[in-house]
């Protein structure tokens, strides 16, 4: 039976690292060429969709909430129950 991760690891798995590397290579190739050739459409050059990258703030927000929940003030309120 395979071992399961507890979900608390802050390090990416080997699979995540490999997928990220493949995506990085594919994006680098597309950005370097400036377009994409599709054999099905003949020699027509396709207008590649614009790619925008945004910082993922989800983990920062989760960390902020965890810190709030662990604060003395919140613990004090929870102890009153």
C-alpha atoms as an extended CHARMM CRD file, in Angstrom:
* protein
*
        81  EXT
         1         1  UNK       CA              0.0000000000        0.0000000000        0.0000000000  PROA      1               0.0000000000
         2         2  UNK       CA              1.5080000000        3.3880000000       -0.9390000000  PROA      2               0.0000000000
         3         3  UNK       CA              2.4090000000        5.8240000000        1.7880000000  PROA      3               0.0000000000
         4         4  UNK       CA              0.3520000000        8.9830000000        1.9340000000  PROA      4               0.0000000000
         5         5  UNK       CA              1.7170000000       12.3890000000        2.7290000000  PROA      5               0.0000000000
         6         6  UNK       CA              0.3120000000       14.2330000000        5.7070000000  PROA      6               0.0000000000
         7         7  UNK       CA             -0.2310000000       17.3050000000        3.5290000000  PROA      7               0.0000000000
         8         8  UNK       CA              1.9530000000       19.4170000000        5.8090000000  PROA      8               0.0000000000
         9         9  UNK       CA              5.1150000000       19.2570000000        3.7250000000  PROA      9               0.0000000000
        10        10  UNK       CA              6.3050000000       22.6220000000        2.4870000000  PROA      10              0.0000000000
        11        11  UNK       CA              8.5080000000       21.0410000000       -0.1620000000  PROA      11              0.0000000000
        12        12  UNK       CA              7.0930000000       20.1220000000       -3.5840000000  PROA      12              0.0000000000
        13        13  UNK       CA              6.9830000000       16.4350000000       -4.4810000000  PROA      13              0.0000000000
        14        14  UNK       CA              9.2060000000       14.9610000000       -7.1810000000  PROA      14              0.0000000000
        15        15  UNK       CA              6.1660000000       14.7420000000       -9.4520000000  PROA      15              0.0000000000
        16        16  UNK       CA              5.3470000000       18.4260000000       -8.9200000000  PROA      16              0.0000000000
        17        17  UNK       CA              8.9370000000       19.3790000000       -9.6710000000  PROA      17              0.0000000000
        18        18  UNK       CA              8.9560000000       17.3100000000      -12.8660000000  PROA      18              0.0000000000
        19        19  UNK       CA              5.6360000000       18.7420000000      -14.1000000000  PROA      19              0.0000000000
        20        20  UNK       CA              6.8130000000       22.2810000000      -13.3160000000  PROA      20              0.0000000000
        21        21  UNK       CA              9.9820000000       21.6650000000      -15.3020000000  PROA      21              0.0000000000
        22        22  UNK       CA              8.0280000000       20.3370000000      -18.2980000000  PROA      22              0.0000000000
        23        23  UNK       CA              5.6900000000       23.3480000000      -18.2240000000  PROA      23              0.0000000000
        24        24  UNK       CA              8.6460000000       25.7080000000      -17.9520000000  PROA      24              0.0000000000
        25        25  UNK       CA             10.3210000000       24.1440000000      -20.9890000000  PROA      25              0.0000000000
        26        26  UNK       CA              7.1100000000       24.2190000000      -23.0420000000  PROA      26              0.0000000000
        27        27  UNK       CA              6.4590000000       27.8760000000      -22.1950000000  PROA      27              0.0000000000
        28        28  UNK       CA             10.0590000000       28.8490000000      -22.8900000000  PROA      28              0.0000000000
        29        29  UNK       CA              9.8590000000       27.2050000000      -26.3100000000  PROA      29              0.0000000000
        30        30  UNK       CA              6.5900000000       28.9600000000      -27.1800000000  PROA      30              0.0000000000
        31        31  UNK       CA              7.8160000000       32.3450000000      -25.9810000000  PROA      31              0.0000000000
        32        32  UNK       CA             11.1270000000       31.9610000000      -27.8120000000  PROA      32              0.0000000000
        33        33  UNK       CA              9.4680000000       31.0880000000      -31.1290000000  PROA      33              0.0000000000
        34        34  UNK       CA              6.8000000000       33.7720000000      -30.7820000000  PROA      34              0.0000000000
        35        35  UNK       CA              4.1510000000       31.5780000000      -32.3450000000  PROA      35              0.0000000000
        36        36  UNK       CA              2.9590000000       28.0480000000      -32.8840000000  PROA      36              0.0000000000
        37        37  UNK       CA              2.8860000000       26.0900000000      -36.1270000000  PROA      37              0.0000000000
        38        38  UNK       CA              0.0500000000       23.5940000000      -36.4800000000  PROA      38              0.0000000000
        39        39  UNK       CA              0.5280000000       20.9280000000      -39.1680000000  PROA      39              0.0000000000
        40        40  UNK       CA             -3.2380000000       20.3660000000      -39.3950000000  PROA      40              0.0000000000
        41        41  UNK       CA             -3.7880000000       23.9730000000      -40.4570000000  PROA      41              0.0000000000
        42        42  UNK       CA             -0.9280000000       23.9060000000      -42.9550000000  PROA      42              0.0000000000
        43        43  UNK       CA              1.7140000000       26.5940000000      -42.8860000000  PROA      43              0.0000000000
        44        44  UNK       CA             -0.5710000000       29.0890000000      -41.1680000000  PROA      44              0.0000000000
        45        45  UNK       CA              0.9480000000       30.7320000000      -38.1230000000  PROA      45              0.0000000000
        46        46  UNK       CA             -1.5050000000       30.8210000000      -35.1500000000  PROA      46              0.0000000000
        47        47  UNK       CA             -2.1010000000       33.9810000000      -32.8870000000  PROA      47              0.0000000000
        48        48  UNK       CA             -1.0140000000       32.5030000000      -29.4810000000  PROA      48              0.0000000000
        49        49  UNK       CA             -3.1910000000       33.6890000000      -26.5620000000  PROA      49              0.0000000000
        50        50  UNK       CA             -1.5710000000       36.2850000000      -24.3350000000  PROA      50              0.0000000000
        51        51  UNK       CA             -0.0670000000       34.6940000000      -21.2430000000  PROA      51              0.0000000000
        52        52  UNK       CA             -0.0550000000       36.6050000000      -17.9810000000  PROA      52              0.0000000000
        53        53  UNK       CA              1.4790000000       35.4380000000      -14.7480000000  PROA      53              0.0000000000
        54        54  UNK       CA              0.1960000000       36.5360000000      -11.3600000000  PROA      54              0.0000000000
        55        55  UNK       CA              1.6120000000       35.7910000000       -7.9530000000  PROA      55              0.0000000000
        56        56  UNK       CA             -0.4230000000       33.2260000000       -6.0310000000  PROA      56              0.0000000000
        57        57  UNK       CA             -1.2100000000       34.8630000000       -2.7040000000  PROA      57              0.0000000000
        58        58  UNK       CA             -3.2890000000       31.9350000000       -1.4160000000  PROA      58              0.0000000000
        59        59  UNK       CA             -0.5500000000       30.4970000000        0.7640000000  PROA      59              0.0000000000
        60        60  UNK       CA              0.3600000000       33.8940000000        2.2290000000  PROA      60              0.0000000000
        61        61  UNK       CA             -3.2800000000       34.4660000000        3.1510000000  PROA      61              0.0000000000
        62        62  UNK       CA             -3.5660000000       30.9880000000        4.6980000000  PROA      62              0.0000000000
        63        63  UNK       CA             -0.4330000000       31.6400000000        6.7490000000  PROA      63              0.0000000000
        64        64  UNK       CA             -1.8680000000       34.9710000000        7.9320000000  PROA      64              0.0000000000
        65        65  UNK       CA             -5.0940000000       33.2560000000        9.0390000000  PROA      65              0.0000000000
        66        66  UNK       CA             -3.1520000000       30.4840000000       10.8070000000  PROA      66              0.0000000000
        67        67  UNK       CA             -1.1660000000       33.1000000000       12.7080000000  PROA      67              0.0000000000
        68        68  UNK       CA             -4.3560000000       34.9100000000       13.6830000000  PROA      68              0.0000000000
        69        69  UNK       CA             -5.9230000000       31.6910000000       14.9490000000  PROA      69              0.0000000000
        70        70  UNK       CA             -2.7980000000       30.9020000000       16.9430000000  PROA      70              0.0000000000
        71        71  UNK       CA             -2.6200000000       34.3830000000       18.4950000000  PROA      71              0.0000000000
        72        72  UNK       CA             -3.0080000000       34.8480000000       22.2500000000  PROA      72              0.0000000000
        73        73  UNK       CA             -6.1720000000       36.9090000000       21.8320000000  PROA      73              0.0000000000
        74        74  UNK       CA             -7.9540000000       34.1870000000       19.8740000000  PROA      74              0.0000000000
        75        75  UNK       CA             -6.7130000000       31.4780000000       22.2390000000  PROA      75              0.0000000000
        76        76  UNK       CA             -8.0510000000       33.5110000000       25.1240000000  PROA      76              0.0000000000
        77        77  UNK       CA            -11.4840000000       33.6010000000       23.4830000000  PROA      77              0.0000000000
        78        78  UNK       CA            -11.3910000000       29.8830000000       22.8050000000  PROA      78              0.0000000000
        79        79  UNK       CA            -10.4040000000       29.0810000000       26.3900000000  PROA      79              0.0000000000
        80        80  UNK       CA            -13.5410000000       30.8660000000       27.6380000000  PROA      80              0.0000000000
        81        81  UNK       CA            -15.7510000000       28.1720000000       26.1520000000  PROA      81              0.0000000000
